[in-house]
Amino acid sequence: MMWGALSALALTSLVAGAAPLPARAQGSDIVVFAAASLKNALDAVNAQWQKETGKKAVVSYAASSALAKQIEQGAPAHVFISADLDWMGYLAQKGLIKPETRSNLLGNRLVLIAPKDDARPLEVKRGFDLAGRIGNGRLAVANLDAVPAGKYAKAALVKLGVWDSVAAKTAQAENVRAALLLVSRGEAPVGIVYQTDAAAEQHVAIIGIFPEDTHPPIVYPVALTVGATHPDATAYLAYLVSAKAKPVFQAHGFTALSAGRS
């Protein structure tokens, strides 16, 4: 596959994810801005919430960086779930979340993936030959400078001493699900995503797992925004950290960090 075609697909993914505001949201809906990697799990939690309460949460999924910037610009989100502590901290420093509502909701793992028809395992260790596995292709990653999954990936590659050998071979996507798409469609031979993303896509296989000490802990914090005046926002947040939601998140491969309050 020519890099020009791969680059075009990455650009398409970027444009498609650039405006995640929920057009379907009604005045009675809770509006949630959530990291793209949460889609399958949070959709399942929200379906359960709606079944139990009759109330609806509408979610905009995108890179945490893009969502945080939109909240900063006045986007009408009630709840923000980031894929790292940095972007939640960014909004906290600007006084845009309610600090007393903030908690660490979930954890995840970083993995190396390949198309399912080329699932040769690769031991992820110091000095491993990632460049050789990439060959003439590209390493699909989320944006390395801003998106949490990309930042975790670069940190791990630097720690393992292989960054210099693959830096020129990266294909940076707008978010981690866009990076996943590049691999699932065969546009890139290797990618770095979260374990939960790989589990959600039947056309890819995990070929290696990054040791947890090679990158900062993968933590998904959640909080209400300062604009969260919705009467059900507090109850919805409580549901996310409840014992009812915990097994749903775990079924999708996340580690539940909340206490699982009832």
ZALUMMI-847260 format. One record per residue: residue number from 0; residue in three letters; chain; x, y, z of N, C-alpha, C in turn. Coordinates in steps of 0.02 Angstrom, whole numbers. Layout:
// ZALUMMI-847260
num, residuo, cadena, n_px, n_py, n_pz, ca_px, ca_py, ca_pz, c_px, c_py, c_pz
NUM, ALA, A, X, Y, Z, X, Y, Z, X, Y, Z
...
END
This chain:
// ZALUMMI-847260
num, residuo, cadena, n_px, n_py, n_pz, ca_px, ca_py, ca_pz, c_px, c_py, c_pz
0, MET, A, 42, -60, 0, 0, 0, 0, 44, 62, 0
1, MET, A, 31, 107, -47, 70, 169, -50, 55, 212, 10
2, TRP, A, 109, 248, 34, 100, 291, 92, 51, 347, 78
3, GLY, A, 47, 370, 14, -1, 423, -2, -72, 403, 13
4, ALA, A, -90, 340, -2, -157, 316, 11, -169, 310, 86
5, LEU, A, -118, 286, 122, -124, 279, 194, -133, 347, 226
6, SER, A, -92, 396, 202, -96, 464, 229, -165, 493, 216
7, ALA, A, -194, 479, 158, -261, 505, 143, -313, 477, 190
8, LEU, A, -307, 412, 206, -354, 381, 252, -347, 411, 321
9, ALA, A, -285, 422, 343, -274, 453, 408, -304, 522, 410
10, LEU, A, -297, 560, 354, -325, 627, 352, -400, 624, 353
11, THR, A, -429, 575, 318, -502, 567, 319, -526, 554, 390
12, SER, A, -490, 511, 426, -508, 497, 495, -504, 559, 538
13, LEU, A, -452, 599, 525, -444, 660, 564, -502, 708, 552
14, VAL, A, -520, 718, 488, -574, 763, 473, -640, 738, 501
15, ALA, A, -650, 671, 496, -713, 643, 521, -720, 652, 596
16, GLY, A, -664, 654, 632, -667, 660, 704, -660, 731, 729
17, ALA, A, -656, 779, 684, -639, 847, 705, -697, 885, 736
18, ALA, A, -759, 861, 725, -816, 898, 750, -865, 851, 785
19, PRO, A, -847, 828, 845, -886, 775, 877, -947, 798, 917
20, LEU, A, -967, 861, 910, -1024, 884, 949, -1086, 843, 932
21, PRO, A, -1125, 823, 982, -1181, 777, 972, -1242, 812, 943
22, ALA, A, -1251, 804, 877, -1308, 836, 844, -1375, 809, 867
23, ARG, A, -1375, 747, 893, -1439, 715, 911, -1461, 732, 982
24, ALA, A, -1419, 765, 1020, -1435, 778, 1089, -1496, 823, 1096
25, GLN, A, -1542, 805, 1138, -1599, 846, 1154, -1587, 880, 1221
26, GLY, A, -1629, 929, 1237, -1619, 966, 1299, -1621, 922, 1360
27, SER, A, -1655, 865, 1356, -1662, 821, 1414, -1606, 770, 1419
28, ASP, A, -1562, 767, 1369, -1508, 718, 1368, -1446, 743, 1406
29, ILE, A, -1412, 696, 1438, -1347, 711, 1466, -1296, 706, 1410
30, VAL, A, -1253, 755, 1405, -1202, 757, 1352, -1134, 739, 1382
31, VAL, A, -1105, 687, 1354, -1041, 661, 1379, -988, 668, 1325
32, PHE, A, -930, 694, 1343, -872, 695, 1299, -824, 642, 1325
33, ALA, A, -809, 592, 1283, -770, 535, 1307, -716, 515, 1257
34, ALA, A, -660, 492, 1283, -605, 468, 1241, -629, 414, 1193
35, ALA, A, -603, 416, 1131, -626, 371, 1079, -622, 297, 1098
36, SER, A, -572, 280, 1137, -562, 210, 1156, -616, 182, 1201
37, LEU, A, -659, 226, 1227, -713, 204, 1272, -777, 183, 1235
38, LYS, A, -779, 192, 1170, -843, 187, 1135, -883, 124, 1150
39, ASN, A, -855, 66, 1139, -894, 5, 1148, -917, -4, 1220
40, ALA, A, -871, 7, 1267, -888, -3, 1338, -939, 49, 1362
41, LEU, A, -928, 112, 1346, -973, 164, 1371, -1041, 160, 1337
42, ASP, A, -1043, 140, 1274, -1108, 129, 1242, -1148, 76, 1280
43, ALA, A, -1113, 23, 1301, -1147, -30, 1338, -1171, -6, 1406
44, VAL, A, -1129, 33, 1441, -1150, 61, 1506, -1209, 107, 1497
45, ASN, A, -1208, 148, 1445, -1262, 196, 1435, -1328, 160, 1416
46, ALA, A, -1322, 105, 1379, -1383, 67, 1363, -1413, 38, 1426
47, GLN, A, -1371, 15, 1471, -1395, -11, 1535, -1425, 45, 1577
48, TRP, A, -1392, 103, 1578, -1418, 161, 1615, -1487, 181, 1589
49, GLN, A, -1495, 183, 1522, -1558, 202, 1492, -1613, 151, 1507
50, LYS, A, -1595, 87, 1506, -1644, 35, 1521, -1668, 40, 1593
51, GLU, A, -1623, 57, 1638, -1641, 60, 1709, -1677, 124, 1728
52, THR, A, -1659, 179, 1695, -1686, 244, 1716, -1734, 276, 1666
53, GLY, A, -1732, 253, 1604, -1771, 285, 1552, -1740, 350, 1527
54, LYS, A, -1679, 364, 1549, -1646, 426, 1531, -1588, 411, 1483
55, LYS, A, -1570, 462, 1444, -1522, 451, 1390, -1459, 493, 1399
56, ALA, A, -1402, 463, 1385, -1339, 499, 1382, -1315, 497, 1310
57, VAL, A, -1300, 554, 1281, -1275, 559, 1213, -1200, 574, 1217
58, VAL, A, -1160, 534, 1181, -1088, 538, 1189, -1054, 561, 1125
59, SER, A, -1007, 607, 1132, -961, 626, 1078, -894, 592, 1093
60, TYR, A, -873, 548, 1047, -810, 513, 1054, -757, 545, 1009
61, ALA, A, -700, 559, 1036, -644, 587, 997, -582, 582, 1041
62, ALA, A, -527, 609, 1016, -466, 612, 1056, -478, 656, 1116
63, SER, A, -450, 637, 1173, -458, 677, 1235, -436, 749, 1224
64, SER, A, -383, 757, 1186, -356, 824, 1173, -407, 867, 1136
65, ALA, A, -439, 839, 1084, -489, 876, 1046, -549, 893, 1089
66, LEU, A, -571, 847, 1129, -629, 858, 1172, -615, 911, 1224
67, ALA, A, -557, 908, 1255, -539, 958, 1305, -538, 1028, 1275
68, LYS, A, -511, 1033, 1215, -508, 1098, 1181, -578, 1123, 1165
69, GLN, A, -623, 1078, 1147, -691, 1098, 1132, -728, 1122, 1195
70, ILE, A, -716, 1087, 1251, -745, 1109, 1314, -718, 1178, 1332
71, GLU, A, -654, 1188, 1321, -623, 1254, 1334, -657, 1309, 1292
72, GLN, A, -678, 1290, 1232, -709, 1338, 1186, -784, 1345, 1197
73, GLY, A, -810, 1311, 1249, -880, 1320, 1267, -927, 1266, 1244
74, ALA, A, -902, 1210, 1220, -946, 1155, 1200, -989, 1132, 1259
75, PRO, A, -1052, 1115, 1246, -1099, 1101, 1300, -1096, 1030, 1329
76, ALA, A, -1039, 1011, 1356, -1032, 945, 1386, -1047, 948, 1460
77, HIS, A, -1079, 896, 1486, -1093, 890, 1558, -1040, 847, 1593
78, VAL, A, -1015, 797, 1557, -967, 749, 1586, -909, 742, 1538
79, PHE, A, -848, 739, 1566, -788, 728, 1525, -751, 668, 1552
80, ILE, A, -735, 621, 1507, -693, 563, 1524, -633, 564, 1479
81, SER, A, -575, 574, 1508, -512, 578, 1471, -476, 511, 1473
82, ALA, A, -432, 500, 1423, -391, 439, 1424, -325, 450, 1459
83, ASP, A, -315, 509, 1486, -255, 520, 1527, -268, 575, 1578
84, LEU, A, -222, 581, 1625, -229, 631, 1678, -214, 701, 1652
85, ASP, A, -172, 706, 1600, -149, 771, 1577, -206, 815, 1553
86, TRP, A, -251, 788, 1511, -303, 830, 1483, -357, 847, 1533
87, MET, A, -369, 802, 1581, -414, 820, 1636, -381, 875, 1678
88, GLY, A, -316, 869, 1689, -280, 921, 1725, -281, 987, 1689
89, TYR, A, -278, 985, 1623, -281, 1045, 1582, -345, 1084, 1596
90, LEU, A, -401, 1048, 1595, -466, 1081, 1608, -472, 1103, 1681
91, ALA, A, -442, 1063, 1726, -444, 1082, 1797, -407, 1147, 1809
92, GLN, A, -350, 1155, 1776, -311, 1216, 1785, -348, 1277, 1759
93, LYS, A, -391, 1267, 1712, -430, 1322, 1683, -497, 1331, 1718
94, GLY, A, -508, 1293, 1771, -570, 1299, 1809, -632, 1276, 1772
95, LEU, A, -624, 1226, 1728, -680, 1205, 1685, -711, 1138, 1706
96, ILE, A, -686, 1108, 1761, -720, 1050, 1789, -734, 1063, 1863
97, LYS, A, -780, 1023, 1890, -795, 1028, 1961, -748, 980, 1998
98, PRO, A, -697, 1007, 2031, -643, 964, 2058, -668, 912, 2108
99, GLU, A, -721, 928, 2144, -746, 881, 2194, -779, 820, 2162
100, THR, A, -793, 823, 2097, -825, 766, 2063, -774, 722, 2026
101, ARG, A, -712, 743, 2026, -661, 707, 1987, -639, 643, 2022
102, SER, A, -632, 590, 1983, -605, 527, 2009, -573, 488, 1953
103, ASN, A, -532, 439, 1969, -501, 396, 1920, -546, 336, 1908
104, LEU, A, -573, 331, 1848, -625, 282, 1833, -597, 215, 1810
105, LEU, A, -551, 216, 1761, -530, 154, 1729, -455, 153, 1715
106, GLY, A, -430, 92, 1704, -362, 81, 1681, -362, 40, 1618
107, ASN, A, -304, 38, 1583, -300, 2, 1519, -228, -22, 1509
108, ARG, A, -216, -60, 1456, -149, -82, 1438, -133, -60, 1367
109, LEU, A, -70, -51, 1352, -47, -32, 1286, -21, -94, 1250
110, VAL, A, -43, -104, 1187, -25, -165, 1151, -3, -149, 1080
111, LEU, A, 32, -197, 1052, 54, -195, 983, 7, -241, 944
112, ILE, A, -19, -215, 888, -67, -255, 849, -44, -261, 776
113, ALA, A, -72, -311, 743, -60, -322, 671, -125, -349, 642
114, PRO, A, -132, -347, 575, -191, -378, 545, -195, -451, 566
115, LYS, A, -255, -477, 573, -265, -544, 600, -232, -597, 556
116, ASP, A, -225, -584, 491, -194, -634, 448, -118, -632, 449
117, ASP, A, -90, -589, 492, -17, -587, 500, 0, -577, 574
118, ALA, A, -24, -624, 614, -21, -617, 687, 41, -648, 718
119, ARG, A, 97, -644, 685, 160, -669, 713, 177, -630, 776
120, PRO, A, 187, -664, 833, 201, -627, 895, 270, -594, 893
121, LEU, A, 275, -538, 929, 338, -502, 934, 348, -484, 1007
122, GLU, A, 402, -508, 1037, 414, -495, 1107, 433, -422, 1117
123, VAL, A, 394, -386, 1157, 407, -315, 1169, 457, -309, 1226
124, LYS, A, 518, -294, 1209, 571, -288, 1259, 622, -236, 1235
125, ARG, A, 669, -220, 1275, 719, -170, 1258, 755, -190, 1193
126, GLY, A, 756, -143, 1145, 792, -154, 1083, 758, -201, 1034
127, PHE, A, 694, -218, 1045, 661, -266, 1000, 655, -236, 930
128, ASP, A, 652, -281, 880, 656, -260, 810, 588, -240, 783
129, LEU, A, 561, -186, 808, 497, -161, 783, 505, -134, 712
130, ALA, A, 561, -101, 698, 572, -74, 631, 571, -130, 579
131, GLY, A, 601, -187, 596, 601, -243, 550, 531, -269, 537
132, ARG, A, 490, -271, 588, 421, -295, 580, 380, -245, 538
133, ILE, A, 394, -182, 545, 358, -132, 505, 378, -136, 432
134, GLY, A, 442, -151, 420, 467, -157, 352, 460, -92, 314
135, ASN, A, 431, -96, 254, 421, -37, 212, 354, -3, 227
136, GLY, A, 318, -28, 277, 254, 1, 294, 260, 56, 345
137, ARG, A, 206, 66, 382, 203, 119, 433, 177, 91, 499
138, LEU, A, 197, 122, 553, 173, 105, 620, 114, 151, 635
139, ALA, A, 54, 123, 640, -6, 163, 653, -9, 181, 728
140, VAL, A, -13, 245, 741, -17, 270, 810, -63, 330, 811
141, ALA, A, -90, 345, 870, -126, 408, 878, -76, 465, 880
142, ASN, A, -99, 526, 869, -54, 584, 868, -7, 581, 928
143, LEU, A, 57, 584, 914, 108, 572, 964, 118, 630, 1013
144, ASP, A, 97, 689, 993, 108, 748, 1035, 49, 767, 1080
145, ALA, A, -11, 747, 1061, -70, 770, 1097, -116, 716, 1122
146, VAL, A, -126, 663, 1082, -175, 611, 1100, -144, 563, 1151
147, PRO, A, -179, 547, 1205, -150, 504, 1257, -119, 439, 1231
148, ALA, A, -155, 403, 1188, -128, 339, 1164, -62, 349, 1127
149, GLY, A, -57, 404, 1089, 5, 419, 1054, 61, 438, 1101
150, LYS, A, 44, 476, 1152, 95, 496, 1202, 120, 436, 1240
151, TYR, A, 75, 391, 1260, 96, 330, 1294, 141, 288, 1248
152, ALA, A, 122, 284, 1184, 160, 243, 1137, 231, 270, 1129
153, LYS, A, 238, 335, 1119, 304, 364, 1111, 346, 354, 1174
154, ALA, A, 316, 365, 1232, 353, 356, 1295, 380, 285, 1300
155, ALA, A, 339, 236, 1281, 360, 166, 1285, 416, 151, 1236
156, LEU, A, 410, 177, 1175, 461, 163, 1125, 527, 196, 1143
157, VAL, A, 524, 255, 1172, 585, 288, 1196, 617, 247, 1252
158, LYS, A, 576, 226, 1299, 602, 187, 1356, 634, 122, 1334
159, LEU, A, 606, 92, 1282, 632, 29, 1257, 690, 37, 1208
160, GLY, A, 708, 99, 1194, 765, 112, 1152, 755, 100, 1078
161, VAL, A, 692, 101, 1054, 680, 87, 983, 649, 147, 947
162, TRP, A, 638, 201, 982, 605, 258, 951, 641, 284, 890
163, ASP, A, 707, 293, 894, 745, 320, 838, 739, 277, 775
164, SER, A, 729, 213, 784, 726, 168, 726, 657, 168, 693
165, VAL, A, 606, 194, 726, 539, 193, 698, 508, 262, 690
166, ALA, A, 540, 314, 715, 510, 381, 715, 488, 403, 645
167, ALA, A, 528, 387, 595, 512, 407, 526, 461, 361, 493
168, LYS, A, 441, 308, 528, 395, 260, 499, 325, 264, 528
169, THR, A, 311, 317, 567, 245, 321, 599, 192, 351, 554
170, ALA, A, 131, 325, 560, 72, 355, 528, 27, 378, 585
171, GLN, A, 24, 444, 595, -12, 471, 652, -85, 485, 634
172, ALA, A, -129, 457, 673, -201, 465, 663, -230, 512, 715
173, GLU, A, -290, 536, 702, -322, 586, 745, -340, 560, 814
174, ASN, A, -354, 495, 819, -367, 464, 884, -349, 390, 880
175, VAL, A, -355, 356, 936, -332, 287, 938, -376, 241, 895
176, ARG, A, -440, 255, 890, -483, 214, 848, -466, 223, 773
177, ALA, A, -444, 282, 754, -422, 292, 686, -358, 253, 672
178, ALA, A, -313, 249, 721, -253, 208, 714, -271, 134, 708
179, LEU, A, -319, 113, 748, -345, 44, 745, -372, 29, 675
180, LEU, A, -407, 77, 646, -436, 67, 579, -382, 57, 526
181, LEU, A, -328, 93, 532, -273, 85, 483, -248, 13, 482
182, VAL, A, -242, -17, 541, -218, -86, 544, -272, -135, 523
183, SER, A, -334, -125, 545, -388, -172, 530, -402, -175, 455
184, ARG, A, -390, -119, 420, -401, -117, 348, -339, -136, 308
185, GLY, A, -285, -154, 342, -225, -174, 309, -184, -117, 280
186, GLU, A, -200, -56, 302, -163, 3, 278, -96, 10, 313
187, ALA, A, -89, -19, 371, -26, -19, 409, -15, -89, 436
188, PRO, A, 48, -114, 434, 61, -183, 456, 63, -191, 532
189, VAL, A, 74, -136, 567, 80, -138, 640, 50, -75, 669
190, GLY, A, 22, -79, 729, -4, -20, 763, 3, -26, 838
191, ILE, A, -2, 30, 872, -2, 31, 945, -68, 62, 968
192, VAL, A, -107, 23, 1005, -172, 45, 1029, -181, 19, 1101
193, TYR, A, -239, 31, 1129, -254, 2, 1193, -278, -70, 1185
194, GLN, A, -270, -109, 1236, -294, -178, 1237, -368, -182, 1221
195, THR, A, -407, -135, 1248, -479, -135, 1237, -497, -121, 1165
196, ASP, A, -457, -81, 1130, -471, -68, 1059, -461, -131, 1019
197, ALA, A, -406, -166, 1033, -392, -228, 997, -447, -279, 1008
198, ALA, A, -474, -281, 1069, -527, -329, 1085, -592, -312, 1048
199, ALA, A, -600, -248, 1029, -661, -227, 997, -660, -235, 921
200, GLU, A, -603, -255, 893, -595, -259, 820, -574, -329, 800
201, GLN, A, -618, -365, 766, -606, -435, 749, -553, -445, 695
202, HIS, A, -535, -392, 660, -487, -400, 606, -414, -386, 626
203, VAL, A, -402, -376, 690, -333, -368, 713, -318, -418, 767
204, ALA, A, -254, -428, 780, -232, -473, 833, -178, -438, 874
205, ILE, A, -177, -451, 938, -124, -426, 981, -63, -469, 971
206, ILE, A, -6, -437, 952, 55, -475, 941, 107, -461, 995
207, GLY, A, 93, -413, 1039, 139, -398, 1094, 106, -351, 1143
208, ILE, A, 128, -354, 1206, 101, -311, 1259, 158, -272, 1289
209, PHE, A, 149, -206, 1295, 201, -164, 1323, 203, -171, 1399
210, PRO, A, 262, -183, 1427, 268, -184, 1500, 242, -119, 1530
211, GLU, A, 207, -123, 1585, 176, -64, 1613, 226, -12, 1638
212, ASP, A, 288, -34, 1651, 338, 14, 1675, 373, 51, 1619
213, THR, A, 349, 42, 1556, 380, 78, 1500, 345, 144, 1483
214, HIS, A, 290, 157, 1516, 252, 218, 1503, 214, 239, 1566
215, PRO, A, 190, 301, 1569, 150, 321, 1627, 89, 277, 1634
216, PRO, A, 63, 269, 1694, 3, 228, 1704, -54, 254, 1661
217, ILE, A, -90, 208, 1629, -147, 227, 1586, -208, 233, 1630
218, VAL, A, -229, 294, 1642, -285, 309, 1688, -336, 352, 1652
219, TYR, A, -399, 334, 1659, -455, 372, 1631, -492, 408, 1688
220, PRO, A, -479, 473, 1697, -516, 510, 1747, -583, 535, 1720
221, VAL, A, -630, 546, 1765, -696, 571, 1746, -714, 628, 1792
222, ALA, A, -752, 676, 1767, -775, 732, 1808, -834, 766, 1774
223, LEU, A, -872, 803, 1814, -923, 848, 1786, -890, 913, 1766
224, THR, A, -914, 942, 1713, -890, 1008, 1692, -925, 1061, 1734
225, VAL, A, -896, 1121, 1733, -927, 1176, 1770, -995, 1194, 1740
226, GLY, A, -1005, 1175, 1677, -1069, 1189, 1645, -1120, 1134, 1654
227, ALA, A, -1106, 1086, 1697, -1150, 1029, 1707, -1208, 1047, 1753
228, THR, A, -1256, 1083, 1725, -1316, 1103, 1764, -1373, 1053, 1754
229, HIS, A, -1362, 1002, 1714, -1414, 952, 1701, -1434, 919, 1767
230, PRO, A, -1498, 913, 1781, -1520, 885, 1846, -1499, 813, 1858
231, ASP, A, -1484, 776, 1805, -1465, 706, 1813, -1390, 694, 1807
232, ALA, A, -1351, 748, 1800, -1280, 739, 1789, -1245, 705, 1847
233, THR, A, -1262, 724, 1908, -1230, 694, 1966, -1248, 620, 1973
234, ALA, A, -1312, 605, 1959, -1334, 535, 1963, -1300, 493, 1909
235, TYR, A, -1291, 521, 1850, -1258, 485, 1796, -1185, 472, 1813
236, LEU, A, -1151, 522, 1840, -1082, 512, 1860, -1076, 458, 1914
237, ALA, A, -1123, 459, 1961, -1123, 407, 2013, -1133, 338, 1983
238, TYR, A, -1172, 334, 1930, -1184, 269, 1897, -1120, 243, 1865
239, LEU, A, -1081, 289, 1835, -1019, 268, 1802, -970, 235, 1850
240, VAL, A, -970, 258, 1912, -922, 231, 1962, -956, 179, 2007
241, SER, A, -1016, 158, 1989, -1054, 112, 2031, -1037, 39, 2019
242, ALA, A, -1060, -2, 2064, -1051, -75, 2058, -1089, -103, 1998
243, LYS, A, -1139, -67, 1973, -1177, -89, 1914, -1137, -79, 1850
244, ALA, A, -1100, -25, 1846, -1062, -11, 1785, -996, -49, 1783
245, LYS, A, -968, -62, 1840, -902, -92, 1845, -894, -156, 1803
246, PRO, A, -940, -205, 1809, -931, -267, 1770, -938, -256, 1694
247, VAL, A, -974, -205, 1674, -981, -190, 1602, -914, -165, 1575
248, PHE, A, -884, -119, 1610, -817, -96, 1590, -767, -153, 1590
249, GLN, A, -770, -195, 1640, -723, -251, 1644, -733, -301, 1588
250, ALA, A, -795, -311, 1568, -810, -357, 1514, -780, -334, 1448
251, HIS, A, -767, -269, 1442, -737, -241, 1382, -661, -233, 1389
252, GLY, A, -633, -260, 1444, -561, -262, 1451, -530, -208, 1493
253, PHE, A, -570, -162, 1519, -543, -109, 1561, -532, -135, 1633
254, THR, A, -487, -103, 1668, -479, -113, 1739, -520, -59, 1774
255, ALA, A, -564, -79, 1819, -605, -31, 1856, -564, -4, 1914
256, LEU, A, -552, 61, 1915, -514, 92, 1968, -557, 122, 2022
257, SER, A, -621, 134, 2005, -667, 162, 2055, -685, 110, 2107
258, ALA, A, -713, 133, 2161, -729, 88, 2217, -790, 45, 2201
259, GLY, A, -825, 61, 2147, -885, 22, 2131, -940, 32, 2180
260, ARG, A, -953, 95, 2196, -1004, 109, 2246, -1073, 92, 2219
261, SER, A, -1116, 70, 2263, -1185, 53, 2242, -1228, 115, 2239
END
